[in-house]
Amino acid sequence: SEVPRPLGVPLAKASLYQPRAGENSWTCLDGSRTIPFSHINDDYCDCADGSDEPGTAACPQGQFHCVNKGHQPVNIPSSQVQDGICDCCDGSDESETVGCPNTCLELGAAAAVQRRNAAELHKRGAERRQEMISRGKQMKAEREARRLELDQRRKEQELLRAEKEQLKQNAEALEAEAIEIFKEQQREVDADTAQAELEPQQMRQEASLTFVRYDTNKDGFVEVTELMVDMNLDRDRNGVVTVEEAKYFLDERERVDLDAFVTLAWPRIKSLQMLAEGLFQPPQPEEVTQQAEVTTEAIQPTPPKLSEEQAELAGDDDIEADEEGEEDQYDDEEPDVGVGEASPDVEDATPPNYDPETQRLIQQANEARNALEEVERSLREIQQEVNEIDEQNNKGYGLTEEWAVHDGQCYNFEDREYVYTLCPFDRASQKSRSGGPETTLGRWDKWSGEPKQYSQQKYTNGAACWNGPNRSAIINISCALEPKVTAVSEPNRCEYYFEFETPAACDSEAYQSESENLHDEL
Amino acid sequence: VDPGNFKTCEQSSFCRRSRKIQGSGSKYALIPGTLNTYADSLTADLVNKENHHQFAFKLEALEGSTFRLQIDEKQPLRPRYRVEHALKGPTQAGRIRVQRETDGEIVITSEKNKAVIHGDPFRIDFFENDVLVVSVNAKNWLYFEHLRQKAQEQTFHPPENENQQEQDAAVETPKAADTIDDPGAWEENFKSHHDSKPYGPEAVALDFSFPAAKVLFGIPEHADSFILKSTSGTDPYRLYNLDVFEYIVDSKMALYGSVPVIYGHGAQRTAGVYWQNAAETWVDIQTSETNVVSSLVNFVSGSQKTPPPAAHFMSESGIVDAFIMLGPKPMDAFKQYAALTGTHELPQLFALAYHQSRWNYNDERDVTSVSAKFDEYNIPMDTMWLDIEHTDGKRYFTWDKFKFPHPLAMIKNLTELGRHLVVIVDPHIKRDNNYFFHRDCTDRGYYVKTREGNDYEGWCWPGAASYPDFFNPVVREYYASQYALDKFQTVTADVMLWNDMNEPSVFNGPEITAPKDLIHFGNWEHRDVHNLYGHMHLMGSFAGLQQRDPNQRPFILTRAHFAGSQRYAAIWTGDNFADWSHLQHSVKMCLTEAVAGFSFCGADVGAFFGNPDTELLERWYQAGAFLPFFRAHAHIDTKRREPWLFPERTRQVIQNAVIKRYSYLPLWYTAFYELELTGEPVIRPLLAHYPLDKEAFGVDSQLLVQDRLLVRPVMQQGVSKVDVYFPAIDDKKNSDWWYDVDTYQRQERSGYVSVPVDDFKIPVWQRGGSIVPKKERQRRASTLMLHDPYTLIICLDRQGKAAGSLYLDDEKSYAYRQGQRIHVNYEFAHDQLVNSFVGKPKYKTLAWIERIVIAGLEKVPSSASITVNGVSQQLEVLQHDNTVVVRKPGVKMDVDFAIKLNFA
């Protein structure tokens, strides 16, 4: 390999540094000029591409090749040649007067040891990873089996629901007729009835208006997704109305028609809406006006765009209130503002004293309703489980499901001030060691490694920083025998970096081929 | 910032009182028969004809066309403060000759200058070569509040004042007309703060007219235009060192530094006045240009004559101590001021290179990895900075043991790459009994005291803090000794210093600074010395670094400054904000600072507050690369902005700008040596070299580097061209030739030229007739360029000539003062370049001349020959763009040579 060539030229380019036959001249590698061969490495930059000075610092854009026999060869910028600092382990970048020691053999040996250790680690880690893969695959199989089972059960329950629905309608028809007759009789007797009926009517009207507002696609149903844009319904104040949250208001259904909305959804929504209107009054008069405008518009049938704006508006307010760990305080307050207490208020009208026959029909209708309700609840439960399974499938537990076992686990790291927690596929958080609430640094977002996707995770949309963005966390993943968070830092304000080690990242084969590639390149 | 946190003139009792005189005028006269003349000066008694109070007047001639005028009370109740340590040393006496002495008029001459002193009303006219350039008290706005007893004598007096009172009885009792009924005369409130003012009113004020001037400039520090604006209808310019964050631009509000020097400039004459007073000072400016009212009056009255530009200095206490500098050219006036207050000494080269700072680099690993990233991206960088978070709880001289457990190893990581570290040391001292510095200061009584004699306690970064009284030489000595390496063991002699918050900043004090009735060494009130506090802090710091390593030139960056602080520190323009107007003001402000002695000036690149977008950041780097102090810095709440965190193109633009800066380091270094040698500012406004061109007076978006480069950074958003003003050398619109330093395209005419710019373009021209030394090899730090070869850029003038100088030495030690230096002039004429050394070139260098670039030749030479010691050798000549390049002369920097171009 001792091919004679100018200083700083890699072996692969040695043939390019020959004088032109018969002449003592040489052409710059970019072809820009022909110069005397003696001008190569004469400490003056003649070529625009710097190719005439591979071994000096004369050309600003040049590269110097360190052979580094016994270790890895590298290219350094020519700005580091002859600057008095030993950059190449063989000392070839400096003149002899600087006296750079040749440390390549030691470094090479140390690197070899390091490579061996790393290979060993990957090998042993890969065995554990294999266990994780089996477990992950097993979990996936279980999920899929369960999913099929659920689909089957759903079909059964849907048939059952149709049947119960029919029964309910029949029973309700009878009930309605009986009640109508009963009411006819009572109407003259009870003078207060009119008054009493006003309220439900008013409520129905309010509910209808709200229904129209939510039903942005105008299909006569309010769906989960249509509710999810109303930030007033963000009960846990995390800035998002989740499917679960929305469903709560629809009595755990996917969608409701107007009637169901009036009877089931509105009582739950109304109290929150009233609360929201009360909650967002001053401090800032500007916001009040905006809020008022939106509310006025909301009474008329609202185009979809406006309700999105409203959602954003409410969302913004939320984030401002979210400063530091305060969101958790809101969590504690939740029972006070929850719907549970509000619902009984609107259903407290005492039922009239029906005659026995009417009562029997009502009783039957109630039973039919309950039976239907039971089927529907079962369907909801099925759907919920299906959703969970789908969500897990979508998280991406790696190419071979090796990450699945980490979902549901949490790992702590303590430094001088904080305890950091990483719950893979869920969230990253921080808690002061001296107590106080937990601050969310981010919620599971995605795999974000480049170019190796599964080498990094990203958690976003954590608690907002004062005067700054929402917190976020990047998880750098490396191979080790035990899963562990080894370091947490905040190099940018409100951007956290976790170092996470796990056997899931150990891959003996990939490591081998990578280090071989690296070797080949050099 | 909320301007409401700071006083207006109307809210400041003495400003209100002094300014009121502008309505009525005052009546001061010399007392006949009291005149005494000496070889260099004359004295006389001066009287206020309304209250008959008497004053001692002295006029001295100094060497170099400068006069010094002093007025103090003849018999003050207590001594009045005289500024110390602002002048670089004792003044050099000149000689006077009394030419004529008649009733009420004395005419003296000193060399080609003349002063005419009028007795009644008191007034002095200064003539340079028979042209009236400065008139003192021409408006009769002299106002001198003599010390007095408070009217209600029954108020309690501490016992030690009894003696004083007995003496007082001997003094003439004040006349009835001599009362000051301003409610703020004896105590004053601002917001929740009370100023006890035990000594009552003691303001001094005086007006200076500049009859030969068109414009006034000077009195930094203000975020305003280079040319001072009329204060008619606005507050005066204020000089009071204050900690102002996100300061307002185009404002006369006070900032961190106060340099009470002002210049009047007209096409024929430039003159200056240095008002040496360290108390709060307001300056009213009268100029014809922007004063709508007066021009309207003149229009109505048909009078063409507007009153000459004038300045009215109003200070809260002290004496009248004014230096009149008679020019006659702008550079003469700047040098006269430098002769009084000194210059920054030649800095180590690294200090002129690129600095990388942030509040804060989080820990050791952060510092080391940022340094490594600069190498990874091949961007030169010399110095990393650590802000307050590196300390253990803001206890200066200590380190956070968790984030920075191994400071020496971290420093070594930097210095092994040729880099430096700068750490912050602020003057506020944490009140913590476990902190040695606080214990020492408490035990030894080193802190500034309250009126009651207790240690003053304010609030700053560490929480409760006290402030060492740097006016006490013993305190300065103690402070300096703390930097000794056996004391401050966690740094090395390569670690330099950043003195911030030294106005002083006191978060809970009046106007965010110290109360005026605090007591300093010598029993002076803080009121008397406020603007000098930072200066005295710097004296301690500078002495500390010099004692630590007597053979290494200290580098200190300061925020607060006063006249003379330039001898100790560089300055930056403080807590600016990431918008285009703050970028523009960084040039305006540094130009004003430069003519007021502070050539070593810069602004936080990218701005302290806010997050600049990529375009603003790029342009800021480009502008910063052509200001003397070049540091990127950012607030702790901003996003990280190291260059590699931006898209590749932005990174390249930044890399480009930084590399360009490094290539011009030989010019910057030479300019700083010549500043030390001559007092000529390193960066200069156009009028410094183009005094005849009236249109150039107000151009403050451009600067000259010495007289060799003209720089017009791009400082507007989204532009594809900028208007550049090329100044005229005479009143016939003739111009120098200017060569674009990238393309060598030539501008030959004066006036505005629209120049296209892309992202990478920094519009810079080299003057035809100049030679600029450069180093065009890239290194990771400037210290590693020591032995690298030089390139000389020769731009020819209309006569085919050019000249320029180069200075070099070891770039670090004081050996240059023992002659270990090379100062060489290059001259090109008649197709030949020769050098001539100033003194013997005694510094031993390995550096040599790599190439010579000549722009402006009419014909292309076929070759060149170099002659050294009588031996000649042929050199290759290449044509490149619009230039001719002489390849590799190879001659060492300390050798005489001649290079002749040969034409076939």
Interface residues (C-beta under 8 A of the other chain):
Chain A: D42 D43 Y44 A57 A58 P60 P77 S78 S79 Q80 D83 G84 I85 R416 N467 G468 S489 E490 P491 N492 R493
Chain B: N362 D366 D375 N378 P380 F402 E416 L417 G418 I636 D637 T638 K639 R640 I659 E776 R777 Q778 R779 R780 L784 D788 P789 E850 R851 R887 K888
